[in-house]
Amino acid sequence: MTFAKVRAMIFVAVLFVTAGVVVLMAINKDTQTLPVASGCLEGQVPANIKMPERDQVTINIFNGTPRIGLAEQIGGEFANRGFHVGKTESMPDGGQYEQIALITYGPEGIGAAWLVSAYFLVDEAERNFQIDRKGAEVDVTLGNKFQQLATSTEVNQSIAANGTPELEPGTCEAGT
């Protein structure tokens, strides 16, 4: 064998080894071959903590005060701010809520509830998380201490102060 043939065979062997290493690295780094990890422990409920855009949020407004037409008025204000408004009605059985507002939501609506709560300033609305609740809709019950929704500047300040949505007890982050 000539020296040129030996060099060519060594070169081809190095190419084969390099190609083999590249293929093995690609297989090891391929996320499609890995099992999907939900990140949830047994008994935890997957939750959506991503804060959506306003036009992706549906709010039901309930009037927990004796003020006639309050749910419709505030529903209109939320609609003008870009939210989808579902129901606007009085609390069942004519009940009343004494505080500013009660925001009720389930695991699929954590991020949406976080956004809606900013319209009542930092920690002025009580949050009512219901782990068995289905759907991403958020219910807002207006109370006797309610005066008005926050201004756009106040909403932005409230969002900054509240930070990012957090998981509720018994939940885990839903896969994306």
N, C-alpha and C positions, 0 to 999 in steps of 0.2 A: 504494500500500500504506500502510496505517495503521501508526502507531508500535507499536501493540499486536500487530499481525500480525508485524512484524519481530522484536519481543522474543520472541514465541512460537517463531518459526523458529530464532532463536539458541539459545533454551533447548533445543529439540528436538535441534539439532545438537550442543550440549554433551553432552546425554544419550547420543547415539550415539557420540561420541568417547570418553566415559568408559566406556561399556559395552564398546567395542572394546579399550580399554586393559586393563580387568579380564579380559576373555576371553584376551588375549595373555599376561598375567601368570599366569593359571591354567594355561594350556597349558605355559608355560615351567617352572613349578614342579611339574608333574605327574610324579611318580616312576614312574608306570606306563608312560610313554612312553620312559623311559631304558633302555638295555640293562643287564641285571643284571651287575654286576662281581663276580666271585668273589674277587678279591683274591689269587688264586694265580698264581704265575709258572709257566711251562712246567716240568714235571717235579716240581712240588710236590704233596704229597698233602693234601687237605682234612682238617682235624682238628677235633675237638670239645674246646675248652678250657673250656667252661662247667662249673663244679663242680656236679654234680647233688645232689639230696637222697639220703639213704642208701637209701630204699626204691626208688630208680631204679638202684641199682648191684647187679650180680651179681658175686660173688666166688667163685673156685675156690680152695680151700685145699689145699696140698700139704705133707706132712710130710717135711722134709728132715733129720730127726733119727732116732735110734734109739728115741725115746720113743713107745711104743705109744699110739694113740688121740689124739695131739696135734692132728691136722688136724680130727677130729670135734669135739674140745673147743673149739678156737678157732673153728671154723665155727659152733658153737652160740652162742658169745659174739658173733660178728658178727651172727648172726640175731637175737639178743636186742636188739641195738643198731639193728635196723631194716634191715639189708642182706638181699638175696636171696643165698642160698648155693647154689652149683651143686655141683660135685664137692668131696668131702673124701676125699683118698686120699694114699698115700705117693708119694714121687718114683718115677718109672719106674726100673727096674733097681735099686731099693734105694739109689739115690744119696743123698748127704748134702750139705747146704749149711752151710758153716761160720759164716757171719755171722748177724745177727739175723733178717733177712727180705729176700726178693727179690720185688719187685713187677714183674710183667711185663704189658705192655699195648701196644695199638696206637694209631693216630691217633684212632679213635673213642672211646677210653677215657682220654684224657689227663686230662680233668677228674675222672673217677672215680678214677683212680690217685692223683691229687693228694689227693683226700679220704681214700682208704684209707691213704695214707702217713702221715697225721696220727695214725693209731692206733698208730704206732710211734715217735712223737715226732719232733722236728726232726732230719731227716737220718740217722735210725738205720736206716732201711730203704733198701736199694739199689734204684734204679729201673732197669728193663730195658725200654727202648723198642724195639719192633720195628715198623718202618715198613710192612712187608708184612702185618702181622697184621690180620685182619678182625674186626669186631664190637667191642662196647664192654665185654665182660667183662674183669675184672682177675684175674690169677692171683697168689696170694700163696704163696710157698714159705717155710715157717718153717725157720729154721736152728738150729744147736746153741747159739748165743748168745741165742736168744729166751727171755725170761722170762715176759712178760705183755703184754697190750694196755694202752694208755694209758687213764687214767681220763677221764671226761667233761671235767673241767677241763683236764687235760693235752692232750686233743684240741683243745679250743677255743684253748688257748695255741699249740699247734703250727700250727693253721690260720692264726692271726693272724701267727705268725712266718714261715710259708711264703709268705704273701701269696696272690695269685691265680695260677691255673695259667698256665703259659707254653707257647708253641709249642715243639715239639721240632725239631731240625734236619731240613730237608727237608719241613716241613709249613707249611701256611698255614691261617688261620682259616676254617672252613667257614661258608658263608652261613647265615643264620638264617631 
